[in-house]
Amino acid sequence: MAKTTTGSQSRSSSTKFKTVDASQRLMDSMAIAIDNMIEEIKKPVDSEINGSARKAELQSIKQTAIDCKELIVERQKLEQMVKELNENGQIEEDKDYSGGFAERFSK
């Protein structure tokens, strides 16, 4: 027979634990991915290639840099979410941090 829980208290604390744990593991994996991307960007472009092959290689490096930047931003959002879960037990409303320093703290 399946075990059922009564009340949302026990279910939410169990979900909170799983969410924080999974988020922390994801952040660790994201950090490794970011490091790998940075190392890939550092590699020099082969001086033997030219023309469209060189252009494709440079485009690939640029795309990796953009992807890395986006991953860093997403990791920061996840880090904030974990912080809120640890402090409040819930995730606060989405905040828009796209503005500058003053805009972040004016809300």
Backbone as ProteinMPNN parsed JSONL, in Angstrom:
{"seq_chain_A": "MAKTTTGSQSRSSSTKFKTVDASQRLMDSMAIAIDNMIEEIKKPVDSEINGSARKAELQSIKQTAIDCKELIVERQKLEQMVKELNENGQIEEDKDYSGGFAERFSK", "coords_chain_A": {"N_chain_A": [[0.841, -1.177, 0.0], [0.558, 2.218, -0.82], [2.255, 4.922, 0.69], [0.751, 7.743, 2.034], [0.819, 11.278, 2.407], [-0.306, 13.584, 4.805], [-1.43, 16.866, 4.809], [0.189, 19.849, 3.745], [2.58, 20.638, 4.761], [4.53, 18.605, 5.397], [4.976, 17.597, 2.85], [5.92, 19.846, 1.418], [8.32, 20.447, 2.757], [9.815, 18.216, 2.202], [9.929, 18.408, -0.581], [11.298, 20.828, -0.751], [13.822, 20.119, 0.275], [14.684, 18.312, -1.688], [14.69, 19.993, -3.917], [16.596, 21.954, -3.238], [18.849, 20.343, -2.943], [19.095, 19.179, -5.517], [19.408, 21.527, -6.979], [21.81, 22.485, -5.977], [23.574, 20.493, -6.83], [23.275, 20.862, -9.568], [24.32, 23.461, -9.822], [26.993, 22.946, -9.171], [27.707, 21.324, -11.33], [27.307, 23.145, -13.388], [29.334, 24.969, -12.849], [31.595, 23.451, -13.444], [31.136, 23.072, -16.19], [31.296, 25.727, -17.073], [33.993, 26.284, -16.51], [35.156, 24.453, -18.299], [34.303, 25.528, -20.748], [35.603, 28.005, -20.727], [38.266, 27.173, -20.825], [38.221, 26.038, -23.36], [37.806, 28.287, -24.955], [40.195, 29.588, -24.56], [42.029, 28.186, -26.074], [44.307, 28.43, -28.771], [43.646, 29.615, -32.125], [44.139, 27.621, -34.926], [46.89, 28.408, -36.834], [47.35, 27.505, -39.351], [45.007, 27.244, -40.752], [42.763, 29.006, -42.946], [40.604, 31.464, -44.45], [37.262, 30.381, -44.989], [37.238, 28.296, -43.168], [38.722, 29.264, -41.022], [37.125, 31.42, -40.303], [34.837, 30.046, -39.483], [35.866, 28.712, -37.263], [36.486, 30.89, -35.574], [33.915, 31.909, -35.236], [32.778, 29.807, -33.845], [34.214, 29.961, -31.453], [33.335, 32.449, -30.552], [30.596, 31.879, -30.184], [30.775, 29.988, -28.154], [31.738, 31.603, -26.1], [29.54, 33.313, -25.747], [27.591, 31.449, -24.961], [28.755, 30.606, -22.589], [28.664, 32.932, -21.049], [25.873, 33.203, -20.793], [25.343, 30.897, -19.329], [26.65, 31.487, -16.954], [25.052, 33.612, -16.027], [22.604, 32.244, -15.664], [23.405, 30.47, -13.687], [23.879, 32.213, -11.587], [21.255, 33.075, -11.101], [20.125, 30.671, -10.254], [21.641, 30.236, -7.97], [20.729, 32.354, -6.383], [18.083, 31.536, -6.08], [18.424, 29.192, -4.561], [19.492, 30.305, -2.281], [17.281, 31.798, -1.369], [15.481, 29.703, -0.909], [16.772, 28.404, 1.186], [16.72, 30.398, 3.131], [14.001, 31.252, 3.365], [12.386, 29.106, 2.822], [10.922, 29.042, 0.576], [10.526, 30.094, -2.846], [11.014, 33.359, -3.891], [9.141, 35.929, -5.679], [9.914, 36.42, -9.154], [12.679, 38.467, -9.814], [13.794, 41.337, -11.488], [16.878, 41.703, -12.547], [18.145, 43.007, -14.544], [18.794, 45.628, -14.802], [20.971, 48.303, -13.677], [23.196, 48.67, -10.816], [21.877, 50.34, -8.909], [19.209, 49.997, -9.669], [18.75, 47.366, -9.041], [18.512, 47.302, -6.274], [16.545, 49.069, -5.675], [13.991, 48.144, -5.631]], "CA_chain_A": [[0.0, 0.0, 0.0], [1.36, 3.423, -0.933], [2.204, 5.818, 1.837], [0.272, 9.07, 1.666], [1.111, 12.282, 3.417], [-1.421, 14.491, 5.065], [-0.96, 18.231, 5.042], [1.189, 20.303, 2.783], [3.819, 20.923, 5.47], [5.521, 17.55, 5.213], [5.266, 17.47, 1.425], [6.728, 20.973, 0.956], [9.674, 20.378, 3.292], [10.479, 17.16, 1.449], [10.193, 18.988, -1.892], [12.336, 21.842, -0.546], [15.1, 19.438, 0.387], [15.054, 17.777, -2.99], [14.966, 21.112, -4.813], [17.88, 22.551, -2.854], [19.891, 19.362, -3.239], [19.244, 19.111, -6.973], [19.928, 22.818, -7.436], [23.224, 22.561, -5.612], [24.304, 19.613, -7.751], [23.266, 21.527, -10.874], [25.28, 24.573, -9.767], [28.331, 22.366, -9.241], [27.915, 20.896, -12.718], [27.413, 24.354, -14.207], [30.669, 25.534, -12.622], [32.528, 22.635, -14.23], [30.888, 23.387, -17.6], [31.836, 27.067, -17.314], [35.458, 26.139, -16.575], [35.497, 23.778, -19.562], [34.094, 26.475, -21.845], [36.678, 28.998, -20.666], [39.468, 26.516, -21.334], [38.047, 25.868, -24.809], [37.979, 29.609, -25.557], [41.616, 29.944, -24.45], [42.841, 27.484, -27.067], [44.58, 29.28, -29.94], [43.119, 29.212, -33.432], [45.207, 27.05, -35.745], [47.376, 29.394, -37.814], [47.412, 26.856, -40.663], [43.737, 27.357, -41.473], [42.394, 30.355, -43.359], [39.36, 31.54, -45.206], [35.998, 30.049, -44.339], [37.496, 27.422, -42.017], [39.144, 30.145, -39.909], [35.928, 32.173, -39.909], [33.982, 29.118, -38.742], [36.514, 28.49, -35.966], [36.286, 32.101, -34.778], [32.487, 31.956, -34.909], [32.579, 28.792, -32.815], [34.762, 30.525, -30.211], [32.408, 33.5, -30.135], [29.371, 31.245, -29.698], [31.106, 29.376, -26.869], [31.815, 32.694, -25.131], [28.161, 33.749, -25.478], [26.958, 30.377, -24.186], [29.365, 30.63, -21.264], [28.089, 34.091, -20.357], [24.484, 32.861, -20.452], [25.392, 29.891, -18.274], [27.017, 32.198, -15.724], [23.85, 34.335, -15.594], [21.644, 31.257, -15.166], [23.93, 29.937, -12.429], [23.624, 33.233, -10.575], [19.828, 33.01, -10.78], [19.925, 29.45, -9.478], [22.259, 30.48, -6.667], [19.797, 33.208, -5.647], [16.931, 30.715, -5.745], [18.82, 28.311, -3.464], [19.616, 31.162, -1.099], [15.922, 32.099, -0.918], [14.914, 28.472, -0.362], [17.401, 28.149, 2.48], [16.321, 31.433, 4.089], [12.552, 31.402, 3.518], [11.665, 27.867, 2.561], [10.171, 29.194, -0.667], [11.155, 30.942, -3.855], [10.313, 34.638, -4.016], [8.771, 36.324, -7.04], [11.036, 36.737, -10.03], [13.162, 39.836, -9.746], [14.471, 41.74, -12.713], [18.194, 42.242, -12.242], [18.776, 43.398, -15.789], [19.238, 47.009, -14.683], [22.233, 48.531, -13.012], [23.303, 48.433, -9.382], [20.816, 51.057, -8.185], [17.916, 49.41, -10.017], [18.611, 46.08, -8.351], [18.176, 47.466, -4.87], [15.5, 50.065, -5.506], [12.685, 47.469, -5.597]], "C_chain_A": [[0.885, 1.24, 0.0], [1.172, 4.313, 0.282], [1.745, 7.189, 1.356], [0.603, 10.029, 2.784], [-0.12, 13.155, 3.596], [-0.842, 15.848, 5.387], [0.14, 18.592, 4.07], [2.537, 20.548, 3.446], [4.877, 19.856, 5.201], [5.905, 17.399, 3.746], [6.185, 18.605, 0.973], [8.138, 20.913, 1.517], [10.467, 19.287, 2.581], [10.829, 17.666, 0.054], [11.315, 20.019, -1.793], [13.707, 21.183, -0.497], [15.571, 18.924, -0.956], [15.424, 18.894, -3.963], [16.32, 21.729, -4.507], [19.021, 21.618, -3.217], [20.153, 19.29, -4.744], [19.834, 20.408, -7.524], [21.41, 22.955, -7.133], [24.072, 21.685, -6.536], [24.376, 20.233, -9.139], [24.259, 22.685, -10.901], [26.714, 24.058, -9.846], [28.663, 21.939, -10.671], [28.074, 22.093, -13.644], [28.791, 24.98, -14.054], [31.715, 24.768, -13.423], [32.379, 22.947, -15.715], [31.459, 24.76, -17.958], [33.354, 27.006, -17.427], [35.889, 25.485, -17.878], [35.357, 24.723, -20.748], [35.211, 27.517, -21.888], [37.973, 28.404, -21.212], [39.399, 26.334, -22.851], [38.268, 27.197, -25.536], [39.449, 30.008, -25.576], [42.483, 29.305, -25.532], [43.068, 28.376, -28.281], [43.964, 28.711, -31.215], [44.308, 28.739, -34.263], [45.619, 28.049, -36.824], [47.451, 28.816, -39.228], [46.113, 27.026, -41.45], [43.471, 28.812, -41.837], [41.073, 30.307, -44.107], [38.156, 31.154, -44.374], [36.199, 29.132, -43.127], [37.907, 28.248, -40.797], [37.942, 30.932, -39.382], [34.993, 31.295, -39.081], [34.547, 28.85, -37.35], [36.317, 29.688, -35.04], [34.825, 32.254, -34.359], [32.163, 30.96, -33.799], [33.077, 29.289, -31.462], [33.824, 31.59, -29.669], [31.134, 32.893, -29.542], [29.609, 30.58, -28.338], [31.169, 30.442, -25.783], [30.415, 33.189, -24.754], [27.43, 32.714, -24.623], [27.471, 30.371, -22.747], [28.791, 31.775, -20.434], [26.656, 33.791, -19.913], [24.43, 31.841, -19.32], [25.754, 30.524, -16.933], [25.803, 32.933, -15.166], [22.828, 33.371, -15.002], [22.106, 30.657, -13.848], [23.708, 30.933, -11.297], [22.162, 33.234, -10.147], [19.529, 31.795, -9.906], [20.498, 29.598, -8.074], [21.351, 31.338, -5.789], [18.573, 32.406, -5.206], [17.249, 29.801, -4.561], [18.939, 29.11, -2.169], [18.233, 31.463, -0.514], [15.256, 30.867, -0.317], [15.491, 28.183, 1.023], [16.94, 29.147, 3.54], [14.828, 31.4, 4.395], [11.781, 30.103, 3.392], [10.819, 27.945, 1.309], [10.934, 30.113, -1.605], [10.33, 32.211, -3.975], [9.957, 34.896, -5.468], [10.024, 36.621, -7.843], [11.389, 38.206, -9.9], [13.918, 40.127, -11.025], [15.783, 42.41, -12.328], [18.902, 42.718, -13.507], [19.283, 44.836, -15.749], [20.591, 47.1, -14.005], [22.145, 48.29, -11.524], [22.158, 49.082, -8.614], [19.45, 50.427, -8.441], [17.689, 48.093, -9.281], [18.065, 46.265, -6.944], [17.075, 48.482, -4.617], [14.124, 49.429, -5.329], [12.356, 46.966, -4.227]], "O_chain_A": [[1.862, 1.301, 0.746], [0.073, 4.436, 0.824], [2.284, 7.73, 0.39], [0.662, 9.651, 3.954], [-0.866, 13.419, 2.653], [0.121, 15.964, 6.146], [0.917, 17.743, 3.634], [3.547, 20.655, 2.751], [6.0, 20.18, 4.818], [7.06, 17.099, 3.441], [7.133, 18.364, 0.226], [9.081, 21.293, 0.822], [11.673, 19.431, 2.383], [11.918, 17.383, -0.445], [12.186, 20.074, -2.662], [14.645, 21.638, -1.153], [16.736, 19.088, -1.316], [16.366, 18.754, -4.743], [17.104, 21.998, -5.418], [20.046, 22.057, -3.741], [21.302, 19.335, -5.183], [20.663, 20.381, -8.434], [22.172, 23.481, -7.944], [25.152, 22.088, -6.97], [25.403, 20.147, -9.811], [24.964, 22.872, -11.892], [27.556, 24.662, -10.509], [29.771, 22.17, -11.155], [28.879, 22.061, -14.574], [29.358, 25.472, -15.03], [32.615, 25.367, -14.011], [33.376, 23.073, -16.426], [32.041, 24.931, -19.03], [33.938, 27.603, -18.331], [36.868, 25.905, -18.495], [36.194, 24.72, -21.65], [35.702, 27.867, -22.961], [38.69, 29.055, -21.972], [40.41, 26.464, -23.542], [38.856, 27.221, -26.617], [39.9, 30.687, -26.499], [43.548, 29.824, -25.866], [42.132, 29.008, -28.771], [43.788, 27.501, -31.361], [45.354, 29.386, -34.293], [44.793, 28.482, -37.628], [47.6, 29.563, -40.195], [46.12, 26.96, -42.679], [43.894, 29.731, -41.135], [40.512, 29.24, -44.356], [38.035, 31.539, -43.211], [35.424, 29.184, -42.172], [37.489, 27.961, -39.675], [37.767, 31.087, -38.173], [34.424, 31.752, -38.09], [33.8, 28.769, -36.374], [36.016, 29.519, -33.858], [34.541, 32.684, -33.241], [31.357, 31.252, -32.915], [32.431, 29.062, -30.439], [33.548, 31.632, -28.47], [30.653, 33.352, -28.507], [28.736, 30.611, -27.471], [30.706, 30.215, -24.666], [30.139, 33.451, -23.584], [26.733, 33.068, -23.672], [26.706, 30.155, -21.807], [28.472, 31.601, -19.258], [26.277, 34.094, -18.782], [23.562, 31.921, -18.45], [25.22, 30.134, -15.895], [25.551, 32.884, -13.962], [22.248, 33.651, -13.953], [21.283, 30.366, -12.98], [23.386, 30.541, -10.176], [21.861, 33.377, -8.962], [18.772, 31.884, -8.939], [19.901, 29.134, -7.102], [21.218, 31.083, -4.592], [18.084, 32.577, -4.089], [16.427, 29.655, -3.655], [18.538, 28.649, -1.101], [18.041, 31.389, 0.7], [14.543, 30.975, 0.68], [14.766, 27.764, 1.925], [16.787, 28.79, 4.708], [14.43, 31.51, 5.555], [10.629, 30.022, 3.819], [10.073, 27.013, 1.007], [11.863, 30.813, -1.202], [9.111, 32.161, -4.138], [10.405, 34.188, -6.37], [11.054, 37.019, -7.299], [10.516, 39.073, -9.878], [14.598, 39.259, -11.573], [15.797, 43.542, -11.844], [20.129, 42.82, -13.531], [20.111, 45.223, -16.573], [21.265, 46.093, -13.789], [21.147, 47.77, -11.025], [21.538, 48.444, -7.764], [18.627, 50.334, -7.531], [16.555, 47.754, -8.941], [17.247, 45.471, -6.481], [16.71, 48.73, -3.468], [13.183, 50.108, -4.918], [11.295, 46.376, -4.025]]}, "name": "protein", "num_of_chains": 1, "seq": "MAKTTTGSQSRSSSTKFKTVDASQRLMDSMAIAIDNMIEEIKKPVDSEINGSARKAELQSIKQTAIDCKELIVERQKLEQMVKELNENGQIEEDKDYSGGFAERFSK"}
